[in-house]
Amino acid sequence: MQPNYRRCVSCRQVGPKAEFWRVVRAYPDGTVRVGEGMGRSAYLCPQADCLRQAQKKSRLGRALKVNVPEEIYQRLWHQLEESKAKFGAIASPPPVPKV
């Protein structure tokens, strides 16, 4: 069986679905979740550059057609740190802009 391919909303790289993080705008309540639920999905590479660009330019929000809460980005940064810790490198989240 052939793998399902997806595209990163940040860097536009195409790859097997298993290589990406899935962010979902759940149906019918419209909440944004990471990796679970049924609804409109967007995929993101598990890399600091892609996550930084997605957060800075609101690429996840545009793809999901909803404002993505800051908690979702913090959860993704935490996931990135955990995955990088397994391989010996730790990524740091970008500085929070002052409003």
PyRosetta script that sets phi, psi and omega in degrees:
from pyrosetta import init, pose_from_sequence

init()
pose = pose_from_sequence("MQPNYRRCVSCRQVGPKAEFWRVVRAYPDGTVRVGEGMGRSAYLCPQADCLRQAQKKSRLGRALKVNVPEEIYQRLWHQLEESKAKFGAIASPPPVPKV")
pose.set_psi(1, 134.1)
pose.set_omega(1, -178.8)
pose.set_phi(2, -76.3)
pose.set_psi(2, 143.4)
pose.set_omega(2, 179.1)
pose.set_phi(3, -72.0)
pose.set_psi(3, 153.0)
pose.set_omega(3, 174.3)
pose.set_phi(4, -81.2)
pose.set_psi(4, 133.2)
pose.set_omega(4, -179.8)
pose.set_phi(5, -103.0)
pose.set_psi(5, 144.8)
pose.set_omega(5, 178.0)
pose.set_phi(6, -134.3)
pose.set_psi(6, 166.7)
pose.set_omega(6, -179.2)
pose.set_phi(7, -122.0)
pose.set_psi(7, 135.2)
pose.set_omega(7, 177.0)
pose.set_phi(8, -69.7)
pose.set_psi(8, 133.5)
pose.set_omega(8, -179.9)
pose.set_phi(9, -72.2)
pose.set_psi(9, -15.7)
pose.set_omega(9, -178.0)
pose.set_phi(10, -94.8)
pose.set_psi(10, -60.4)
pose.set_omega(10, -175.7)
pose.set_phi(11, -96.0)
pose.set_psi(11, -7.2)
pose.set_omega(11, 177.8)
pose.set_phi(12, 68.7)
pose.set_psi(12, 15.1)
pose.set_omega(12, 177.5)
pose.set_phi(13, -70.8)
pose.set_psi(13, 139.8)
pose.set_omega(13, 178.5)
pose.set_phi(14, -103.6)
pose.set_psi(14, 137.5)
pose.set_omega(14, 179.1)
pose.set_phi(15, -165.2)
pose.set_psi(15, 176.2)
pose.set_omega(15, 177.6)
pose.set_phi(16, -60.3)
pose.set_psi(16, 145.0)
pose.set_omega(16, -176.5)
pose.set_phi(17, -54.1)
pose.set_psi(17, -35.8)
pose.set_omega(17, -177.1)
pose.set_phi(18, -66.8)
pose.set_psi(18, -17.7)
pose.set_omega(18, -178.6)
pose.set_phi(19, -84.8)
pose.set_psi(19, -4.8)
pose.set_omega(19, -175.2)
pose.set_phi(20, -115.5)
pose.set_psi(20, 158.9)
pose.set_omega(20, 168.5)
pose.set_phi(21, -86.9)
pose.set_psi(21, 141.9)
pose.set_omega(21, 179.2)
pose.set_phi(22, -108.2)
pose.set_psi(22, 127.0)
pose.set_omega(22, 175.6)
pose.set_phi(23, -116.6)
pose.set_psi(23, 130.7)
pose.set_omega(23, -170.4)
pose.set_phi(24, -123.2)
pose.set_psi(24, 136.2)
pose.set_omega(24, 164.6)
pose.set_phi(25, -94.0)
pose.set_psi(25, 104.0)
pose.set_omega(25, -171.4)
pose.set_phi(26, -67.6)
pose.set_psi(26, 145.6)
pose.set_omega(26, 176.3)
pose.set_phi(27, -101.5)
pose.set_psi(27, 138.6)
pose.set_omega(27, 1.7)
pose.set_phi(28, -97.4)
pose.set_psi(28, -5.1)
pose.set_omega(28, -172.7)
pose.set_phi(29, -80.9)
pose.set_psi(29, -16.4)
pose.set_omega(29, 175.2)
pose.set_phi(30, 80.4)
pose.set_psi(30, 11.1)
pose.set_omega(30, 177.6)
pose.set_phi(31, -74.4)
pose.set_psi(31, 151.2)
pose.set_omega(31, 180.0)
pose.set_phi(32, -97.9)
pose.set_psi(32, 130.2)
pose.set_omega(32, -177.9)
pose.set_phi(33, -132.3)
pose.set_psi(33, 160.1)
pose.set_omega(33, 177.6)
pose.set_phi(34, -105.9)
pose.set_psi(34, 116.4)
pose.set_omega(34, 170.9)
pose.set_phi(35, 73.7)
pose.set_psi(35, 5.6)
pose.set_omega(35, -178.0)
pose.set_phi(36, -141.9)
pose.set_psi(36, 154.5)
pose.set_omega(36, 175.4)
pose.set_phi(37, 100.2)
pose.set_psi(37, 171.4)
pose.set_omega(37, -179.0)
pose.set_phi(38, -116.0)
pose.set_psi(38, 135.5)
pose.set_omega(38, 179.7)
pose.set_phi(39, 154.6)
pose.set_psi(39, -159.5)
pose.set_omega(39, -179.5)
pose.set_phi(40, -72.7)
pose.set_psi(40, 129.0)
pose.set_omega(40, -175.4)
pose.set_phi(41, -117.2)
pose.set_psi(41, 152.2)
pose.set_omega(41, 170.9)
pose.set_phi(42, -134.7)
pose.set_psi(42, 147.9)
pose.set_omega(42, -176.2)
pose.set_phi(43, -118.3)
pose.set_psi(43, 145.7)
pose.set_omega(43, -174.9)
pose.set_phi(44, -140.1)
pose.set_psi(44, 136.3)
pose.set_omega(44, 175.7)
pose.set_phi(45, -64.8)
pose.set_psi(45, 142.3)
pose.set_omega(45, 177.1)
pose.set_phi(46, -81.7)
pose.set_psi(46, 60.1)
pose.set_omega(46, -179.9)
pose.set_phi(47, -130.8)
pose.set_psi(47, 148.1)
pose.set_omega(47, -177.5)
pose.set_phi(48, -61.0)
pose.set_psi(48, -41.9)
pose.set_omega(48, -178.4)
pose.set_phi(49, -62.8)
pose.set_psi(49, -43.6)
pose.set_omega(49, -179.8)
pose.set_phi(50, -66.1)
pose.set_psi(50, -42.6)
pose.set_omega(50, 179.6)
pose.set_phi(51, -65.8)
pose.set_psi(51, -41.0)
pose.set_omega(51, 179.1)
pose.set_phi(52, -61.7)
pose.set_psi(52, -46.3)
pose.set_omega(52, -180.0)
pose.set_phi(53, -66.7)
pose.set_psi(53, -39.6)
pose.set_omega(53, 179.0)
pose.set_phi(54, -62.9)
pose.set_psi(54, -39.0)
pose.set_omega(54, -179.9)
pose.set_phi(55, -73.6)
pose.set_psi(55, -44.5)
pose.set_omega(55, -176.5)
pose.set_phi(56, -65.8)
pose.set_psi(56, -41.3)
pose.set_omega(56, -175.7)
pose.set_phi(57, -103.5)
pose.set_psi(57, 10.3)
pose.set_omega(57, 176.8)
pose.set_phi(58, 54.8)
pose.set_psi(58, 41.4)
pose.set_omega(58, -177.7)
pose.set_phi(59, -71.2)
pose.set_psi(59, -34.5)
pose.set_omega(59, 176.7)
pose.set_phi(60, -66.4)
pose.set_psi(60, -42.3)
pose.set_omega(60, 179.5)
pose.set_phi(61, -61.6)
pose.set_psi(61, -40.8)
pose.set_omega(61, 178.0)
pose.set_phi(62, -66.2)
pose.set_psi(62, -41.6)
pose.set_omega(62, -179.3)
pose.set_phi(63, -68.0)
pose.set_psi(63, -36.1)
pose.set_omega(63, -178.7)
pose.set_phi(64, -89.6)
pose.set_psi(64, -9.7)
pose.set_omega(64, -178.6)
pose.set_phi(65, 58.6)
pose.set_psi(65, 43.5)
pose.set_omega(65, 178.2)
pose.set_phi(66, -159.6)
pose.set_psi(66, 154.4)
pose.set_omega(66, 174.8)
pose.set_phi(67, -73.5)
pose.set_psi(67, 126.5)
pose.set_omega(67, -179.0)
pose.set_phi(68, -87.7)
pose.set_psi(68, 123.6)
pose.set_omega(68, -179.9)
pose.set_phi(69, -64.4)
pose.set_psi(69, 152.3)
pose.set_omega(69, 179.3)
pose.set_phi(70, -60.0)
pose.set_psi(70, -30.7)
pose.set_omega(70, -179.5)
pose.set_phi(71, -61.4)
pose.set_psi(71, -32.4)
pose.set_omega(71, 179.1)
pose.set_phi(72, -67.4)
pose.set_psi(72, -44.6)
pose.set_omega(72, 178.2)
pose.set_phi(73, -64.3)
pose.set_psi(73, -39.1)
pose.set_omega(73, 178.1)
pose.set_phi(74, -64.4)
pose.set_psi(74, -38.5)
pose.set_omega(74, 177.5)
pose.set_phi(75, -65.1)
pose.set_psi(75, -40.3)
pose.set_omega(75, 178.2)
pose.set_phi(76, -66.1)
pose.set_psi(76, -40.7)
pose.set_omega(76, 176.6)
pose.set_phi(77, -62.0)
pose.set_psi(77, -39.8)
pose.set_omega(77, 179.1)
pose.set_phi(78, -64.6)
pose.set_psi(78, -42.9)
pose.set_omega(78, 176.6)
pose.set_phi(79, -61.1)
pose.set_psi(79, -40.3)
pose.set_omega(79, 179.6)
pose.set_phi(80, -64.2)
pose.set_psi(80, -43.7)
pose.set_omega(80, 178.2)
pose.set_phi(81, -61.9)
pose.set_psi(81, -41.6)
pose.set_omega(81, 179.4)
pose.set_phi(82, -64.6)
pose.set_psi(82, -43.3)
pose.set_omega(82, -179.0)
pose.set_phi(83, -69.6)
pose.set_psi(83, -37.1)
pose.set_omega(83, 178.6)
pose.set_phi(84, -70.9)
pose.set_psi(84, -32.2)
pose.set_omega(84, 179.5)
pose.set_phi(85, -63.2)
pose.set_psi(85, -31.2)
pose.set_omega(85, 178.1)
pose.set_phi(86, -65.8)
pose.set_psi(86, -29.7)
pose.set_omega(86, -177.2)
pose.set_phi(87, -104.4)
pose.set_psi(87, 2.8)
pose.set_omega(87, 174.0)
pose.set_phi(88, 96.0)
pose.set_psi(88, -3.7)
pose.set_omega(88, 179.0)
pose.set_phi(89, -119.2)
pose.set_psi(89, 138.4)
pose.set_omega(89, -179.8)
pose.set_phi(90, -118.3)
pose.set_psi(90, 129.7)
pose.set_omega(90, 177.6)
pose.set_phi(91, -94.3)
pose.set_psi(91, 146.9)
pose.set_omega(91, 178.2)
pose.set_phi(92, -109.4)
pose.set_psi(92, 141.5)
pose.set_omega(92, 178.9)
pose.set_phi(93, -69.7)
pose.set_psi(93, 156.7)
pose.set_omega(93, 179.2)
pose.set_phi(94, -68.8)
pose.set_psi(94, 158.7)
pose.set_omega(94, 177.3)
pose.set_phi(95, -64.6)
pose.set_psi(95, 143.9)
pose.set_omega(95, -179.5)
pose.set_phi(96, -76.7)
pose.set_psi(96, 125.4)
pose.set_omega(96, -179.8)
pose.set_phi(97, -69.0)
pose.set_psi(97, 142.0)
pose.set_omega(97, 178.2)
pose.set_phi(98, -84.9)
pose.set_psi(98, 136.8)
pose.set_omega(98, -177.6)
pose.set_phi(99, -96.6)
pose.dump_pdb("model.pdb")
